[in-house]
Amino acid sequence: MKYRDFIKILRSHGFEKLRQGATSHSIYRGTVTGKVQQVVVSGTGGKDIMPKTLASMVRQSGLSKKLFR
């Protein structure tokens, strides 16, 4: 999965960019099942997300893994 695709999924579920961290880190915040979730997206644009990084970001989001397949 590409970073831009991951961000599209987050935005479609109500996540908004909270702030830009270091050059390749962005923090997104959204509400999932009544809980505020914060996701650190560590990458840019069209690059592929490493599997462990993707798993970590999916856990942080609180969204279903099925959305990211």
N, CA, C and O atoms as CSV, one atom per row, in Angstrom:
chain,resi,resn,atom,element,x,y,z
A,1,MET,N,N,0.846,-1.165,0.000
A,1,MET,CA,C,0.000,0.000,0.000
A,1,MET,C,C,0.896,1.234,0.000
A,1,MET,O,O,1.956,1.248,0.626
A,2,LYS,N,N,0.456,2.259,-0.706
A,2,LYS,CA,C,1.178,3.533,-0.783
A,2,LYS,C,C,0.701,4.462,0.339
A,2,LYS,O,O,-0.425,4.347,0.824
A,3,TYR,N,N,1.577,5.377,0.734
A,3,TYR,CA,C,1.233,6.324,1.789
A,3,TYR,C,C,0.012,7.157,1.411
A,3,TYR,O,O,-0.860,7.390,2.248
A,4,ARG,N,N,-0.059,7.608,0.160
A,4,ARG,CA,C,-1.196,8.447,-0.239
A,4,ARG,C,C,-2.514,7.679,-0.149
A,4,ARG,O,O,-3.548,8.266,0.171
A,5,ASP,N,N,-2.489,6.359,-0.432
A,5,ASP,CA,C,-3.696,5.536,-0.319
A,5,ASP,C,C,-4.109,5.385,1.140
A,5,ASP,O,O,-5.295,5.432,1.466
A,6,PHE,N,N,-3.122,5.204,2.015
A,6,PHE,CA,C,-3.405,5.096,3.446
A,6,PHE,C,C,-4.053,6.383,3.958
A,6,PHE,O,O,-5.025,6.331,4.712
A,7,ILE,N,N,-3.525,7.525,3.555
A,7,ILE,CA,C,-4.065,8.818,3.995
A,7,ILE,C,C,-5.471,9.035,3.451
A,7,ILE,O,O,-6.311,9.612,4.141
A,8,LYS,N,N,-5.745,8.584,2.224
A,8,LYS,CA,C,-7.097,8.699,1.663
A,8,LYS,C,C,-8.104,7.932,2.521
A,8,LYS,O,O,-9.209,8.412,2.770
A,9,ILE,N,N,-7.716,6.740,2.969
A,9,ILE,CA,C,-8.599,5.937,3.814
A,9,ILE,C,C,-8.843,6.647,5.144
A,9,ILE,O,O,-9.976,6.710,5.622
A,10,LEU,N,N,-7.773,7.181,5.741
A,10,LEU,CA,C,-7.930,7.918,7.001
A,10,LEU,C,C,-8.884,9.088,6.822
A,10,LEU,O,O,-9.813,9.260,7.611
A,11,ARG,N,N,-8.661,9.893,5.789
A,11,ARG,CA,C,-9.503,11.079,5.558
A,11,ARG,C,C,-10.958,10.708,5.293
A,11,ARG,O,O,-11.870,11.419,5.712
A,12,SER,N,N,-11.173,9.596,4.598
A,12,SER,CA,C,-12.548,9.185,4.303
A,12,SER,C,C,-13.290,8.746,5.568
A,12,SER,O,O,-14.518,8.663,5.569
A,13,HIS,N,N,-12.548,8.466,6.643
A,13,HIS,CA,C,-13.160,8.077,7.912
A,13,HIS,C,C,-13.074,9.191,8.953
A,13,HIS,O,O,-13.175,8.941,10.154
A,14,GLY,N,N,-12.887,10.423,8.479
A,14,GLY,CA,C,-12.983,11.580,9.358
A,14,GLY,C,C,-11.697,12.033,10.013
A,14,GLY,O,O,-11.730,12.931,10.854
A,15,PHE,N,N,-10.577,11.454,9.663
A,15,PHE,CA,C,-9.303,11.891,10.233
A,15,PHE,C,C,-8.856,13.174,9.549
A,15,PHE,O,O,-9.039,13.348,8.344
A,16,GLU,N,N,-8.268,14.070,10.335
A,16,GLU,CA,C,-7.749,15.322,9.803
A,16,GLU,C,C,-6.302,15.480,10.212
A,16,GLU,O,O,-5.880,14.992,11.261
A,17,LYS,N,N,-5.546,16.168,9.370
A,17,LYS,CA,C,-4.137,16.395,9.674
A,17,LYS,C,C,-4.034,17.371,10.837
A,17,LYS,O,O,-4.523,18.498,10.758
A,18,LEU,N,N,-3.403,16.936,11.904
A,18,LEU,CA,C,-3.247,17.747,13.095
A,18,LEU,C,C,-2.019,18.636,12.967
A,18,LEU,O,O,-2.079,19.843,13.201
A,19,ARG,N,N,-0.904,18.016,12.593
A,19,ARG,CA,C,0.321,18.795,12.403
A,19,ARG,C,C,1.328,17.983,11.605
A,19,ARG,O,O,1.199,16.770,11.439
A,20,GLN,N,N,2.327,18.691,11.123
A,20,GLN,CA,C,3.433,18.080,10.395
A,20,GLN,C,C,4.585,17.957,11.372
A,20,GLN,O,O,5.012,18.951,11.961
A,21,GLY,N,N,5.086,16.759,11.547
A,21,GLY,CA,C,6.220,16.541,12.437
A,21,GLY,C,C,7.515,16.801,11.686
A,21,GLY,O,O,7.669,17.843,11.049
A,22,ALA,N,N,8.432,15.873,11.758
A,22,ALA,CA,C,9.665,15.958,10.984
A,22,ALA,C,C,9.307,15.923,9.500
A,22,ALA,O,O,8.131,15.814,9.152
A,23,THR,N,N,10.269,16.012,8.655
A,23,THR,CA,C,9.999,16.134,7.218
A,23,THR,C,C,9.084,15.050,6.664
A,23,THR,O,O,8.288,15.330,5.767
A,24,SER,N,N,9.171,13.842,7.162
A,24,SER,CA,C,8.345,12.773,6.593
A,24,SER,C,C,7.292,12.247,7.564
A,24,SER,O,O,6.720,11.184,7.320
A,25,HIS,N,N,7.022,12.951,8.644
A,25,HIS,CA,C,6.042,12.491,9.624
A,25,HIS,C,C,4.881,13.484,9.718
A,25,HIS,O,O,5.083,14.688,9.872
A,26,SER,N,N,3.671,12.954,9.621
A,26,SER,CA,C,2.465,13.756,9.803
A,26,SER,C,C,1.604,13.090,10.857
A,26,SER,O,O,1.572,11.863,10.959
A,27,ILE,N,N,0.908,13.896,11.640
A,27,ILE,CA,C,0.047,13.360,12.687
A,27,ILE,C,C,-1.400,13.648,12.302
A,27,ILE,O,O,-1.777,14.792,12.048
A,28,TYR,N,N,-2.205,12.580,12.263
A,28,TYR,CA,C,-3.625,12.689,11.932
A,28,TYR,C,C,-4.438,12.320,13.157
A,28,TYR,O,O,-4.054,11.437,13.924
A,29,ARG,N,N,-5.569,13.003,13.340
A,29,ARG,CA,C,-6.441,12.724,14.483
A,29,ARG,C,C,-7.872,12.541,13.987
A,29,ARG,O,O,-8.347,13.262,13.109
A,30,GLY,N,N,-8.540,11.555,14.575
A,30,GLY,CA,C,-9.921,11.282,14.241
A,30,GLY,C,C,-10.605,10.546,15.379
A,30,GLY,O,O,-9.956,10.131,16.339
A,31,THR,N,N,-11.911,10.387,15.267
A,31,THR,CA,C,-12.677,9.684,16.283
A,31,THR,C,C,-13.207,8.379,15.702
A,31,THR,O,O,-13.854,8.357,14.655
A,32,VAL,N,N,-12.916,7.295,16.411
A,32,VAL,CA,C,-13.375,5.970,15.993
A,32,VAL,C,C,-14.088,5.346,17.181
A,32,VAL,O,O,-13.505,5.196,18.255
A,33,THR,N,N,-15.343,4.985,16.987
A,33,THR,CA,C,-16.200,4.397,18.026
A,33,THR,C,C,-16.109,5.172,19.347
A,33,THR,O,O,-15.977,4.586,20.422
A,34,GLY,N,N,-16.183,6.494,19.237
A,34,GLY,CA,C,-16.216,7.341,20.419
A,34,GLY,C,C,-14.877,7.647,21.052
A,34,GLY,O,O,-14.817,8.397,22.026
A,35,LYS,N,N,-13.799,7.086,20.525
A,35,LYS,CA,C,-12.466,7.338,21.063
A,35,LYS,C,C,-11.672,8.190,20.087
A,35,LYS,O,O,-11.738,7.983,18.875
A,36,VAL,N,N,-10.923,9.145,20.616
A,36,VAL,CA,C,-10.046,9.952,19.779
A,36,VAL,C,C,-8.781,9.149,19.512
A,36,VAL,O,O,-8.097,8.714,20.439
A,37,GLN,N,N,-8.486,8.963,18.244
A,37,GLN,CA,C,-7.308,8.200,17.834
A,37,GLN,C,C,-6.323,9.151,17.150
A,37,GLN,O,O,-6.730,10.062,16.429
A,38,GLN,N,N,-5.053,8.937,17.379
A,38,GLN,CA,C,-4.007,9.733,16.760
A,38,GLN,C,C,-3.063,8.791,16.036
A,38,GLN,O,O,-2.605,7.803,16.610
A,39,VAL,N,N,-2.767,9.094,14.770
A,39,VAL,CA,C,-1.927,8.233,13.940
A,39,VAL,C,C,-0.726,9.024,13.447
A,39,VAL,O,O,-0.871,10.115,12.895
A,40,VAL,N,N,0.453,8.469,13.650
A,40,VAL,CA,C,1.667,9.061,13.099
A,40,VAL,C,C,1.928,8.376,11.765
A,40,VAL,O,O,2.241,7.186,11.720
A,41,VAL,N,N,1.798,9.131,10.681
A,41,VAL,CA,C,2.050,8.608,9.342
A,41,VAL,C,C,3.490,8.970,9.002
A,41,VAL,O,O,3.819,10.141,8.814
A,42,SER,N,N,4.338,7.959,8.925
A,42,SER,CA,C,5.770,8.203,8.756
A,42,SER,C,C,6.228,7.876,7.344
A,42,SER,O,O,6.858,6.844,7.113
A,43,GLY,N,N,5.915,8.748,6.411
A,43,GLY,CA,C,6.328,8.566,5.034
A,43,GLY,C,C,5.639,9.566,4.145
A,43,GLY,O,O,4.808,10.350,4.605
A,44,THR,N,N,5.980,9.544,2.862
A,44,THR,CA,C,5.411,10.515,1.945
A,44,THR,C,C,4.951,9.875,0.645
A,44,THR,O,O,5.538,8.903,0.172
A,45,GLY,N,N,3.904,10.432,0.085
A,45,GLY,CA,C,3.423,10.197,-1.263
A,45,GLY,C,C,3.332,8.789,-1.783
A,45,GLY,O,O,2.644,7.939,-1.217
A,46,GLY,N,N,4.045,8.549,-2.885
A,46,GLY,CA,C,3.892,7.319,-3.633
A,46,GLY,C,C,4.772,6.170,-3.205
A,46,GLY,O,O,4.839,5.157,-3.900
A,47,LYS,N,N,5.447,6.299,-2.082
A,47,LYS,CA,C,6.301,5.201,-1.624
A,47,LYS,C,C,5.459,4.110,-0.971
A,47,LYS,O,O,4.414,4.383,-0.381
A,48,ASP,N,N,5.933,2.871,-1.086
A,48,ASP,CA,C,5.256,1.750,-0.439
A,48,ASP,C,C,5.533,1.778,1.062
A,48,ASP,O,O,6.623,2.148,1.500
A,49,ILE,N,N,4.523,1.379,1.843
A,49,ILE,CA,C,4.670,1.307,3.287
A,49,ILE,C,C,5.193,-0.086,3.630
A,49,ILE,O,O,4.670,-1.092,3.150
A,50,MET,N,N,6.217,-0.134,4.455
A,50,MET,CA,C,6.747,-1.415,4.915
A,50,MET,C,C,5.668,-2.114,5.748
A,50,MET,O,O,4.920,-1.442,6.458
A,51,PRO,N,N,5.570,-3.441,5.676
A,51,PRO,CA,C,4.492,-4.170,6.359
A,51,PRO,C,C,4.373,-3.890,7.859
A,51,PRO,O,O,3.260,-3.707,8.352
A,52,LYS,N,N,5.469,-3.851,8.588
A,52,LYS,CA,C,5.400,-3.607,10.030
A,52,LYS,C,C,4.968,-2.184,10.328
A,52,LYS,O,O,4.253,-1.942,11.300
A,53,THR,N,N,5.396,-1.240,9.499
A,53,THR,CA,C,4.992,0.158,9.662
A,53,THR,C,C,3.499,0.287,9.408
A,53,THR,O,O,2.799,0.983,10.143
A,54,LEU,N,N,3.013,-0.377,8.376
A,54,LEU,CA,C,1.583,-0.358,8.058
A,54,LEU,C,C,0.777,-0.940,9.213
A,54,LEU,O,O,-0.242,-0.374,9.610
A,55,ALA,N,N,1.227,-2.063,9.750
A,55,ALA,CA,C,0.511,-2.696,10.863
A,55,ALA,C,C,0.439,-1.758,12.059
A,55,ALA,O,O,-0.596,-1.681,12.721
A,56,SER,N,N,1.508,-1.054,12.342
A,56,SER,CA,C,1.538,-0.118,13.460
A,56,SER,C,C,0.570,1.037,13.233
A,56,SER,O,O,-0.156,1.427,14.148
A,57,MET,N,N,0.556,1.585,12.024
A,57,MET,CA,C,-0.334,2.719,11.724
A,57,MET,C,C,-1.797,2.298,11.764
A,57,MET,O,O,-2.654,3.065,12.202
A,58,VAL,N,N,-2.088,1.073,11.303
A,58,VAL,CA,C,-3.465,0.561,11.351
A,58,VAL,C,C,-3.906,0.412,12.807
A,58,VAL,O,O,-5.029,0.782,13.147
A,59,ARG,N,N,-3.037,-0.125,13.673
A,59,ARG,CA,C,-3.353,-0.254,15.101
A,59,ARG,C,C,-3.622,1.114,15.719
A,59,ARG,O,O,-4.576,1.274,16.480
A,60,GLN,N,N,-2.792,2.092,15.400
A,60,GLN,CA,C,-2.963,3.433,15.951
A,60,GLN,C,C,-4.290,4.043,15.524
A,60,GLN,O,O,-4.906,4.789,16.286
A,61,SER,N,N,-4.733,3.729,14.311
A,61,SER,CA,C,-5.961,4.337,13.789
A,61,SER,C,C,-7.217,3.801,14.464
A,61,SER,O,O,-8.216,4.512,14.568
A,62,GLY,N,N,-7.174,2.550,14.923
A,62,GLY,CA,C,-8.354,1.945,15.527
A,62,GLY,C,C,-9.381,1.485,14.506
A,62,GLY,O,O,-10.459,1.027,14.884
A,63,LEU,N,N,-9.072,1.596,13.227
A,63,LEU,CA,C,-9.977,1.151,12.170
A,63,LEU,C,C,-9.740,-0.327,11.882
A,63,LEU,O,O,-8.719,-0.891,12.277
A,64,SER,N,N,-10.680,-0.939,11.199
A,64,SER,CA,C,-10.589,-2.354,10.848
A,64,SER,C,C,-9.449,-2.605,9.859
A,64,SER,O,O,-9.212,-1.802,8.957
A,65,LYS,N,N,-8.753,-3.716,10.038
A,65,LYS,CA,C,-7.667,-4.093,9.149
A,65,LYS,C,C,-8.179,-4.315,7.716
A,65,LYS,O,O,-7.451,-4.117,6.744
A,66,LYS,N,N,-9.432,-4.726,7.613
A,66,LYS,CA,C,-10.023,-5.025,6.297
A,66,LYS,C,C,-10.043,-3.801,5.390
A,66,LYS,O,O,-9.986,-3.943,4.169
A,67,LEU,N,N,-10.122,-2.606,5.961
A,67,LEU,CA,C,-10.151,-1.382,5.171
A,67,LEU,C,C,-8.849,-1.149,4.419
A,67,LEU,O,O,-8.835,-0.458,3.400
A,68,PHE,N,N,-7.768,-1.712,4.908
A,68,PHE,CA,C,-6.450,-1.439,4.379
A,68,PHE,C,C,-5.905,-2.555,3.496
A,68,PHE,O,O,-4.705,-2.599,3.227
A,69,ARG,N,N,-6.763,-3.446,3.050
A,69,ARG,CA,C,-6.312,-4.538,2.183
A,69,ARG,C,C,-6.600,-4.229,0.751
A,69,ARG,O,O,-6.291,-5.034,-0.129
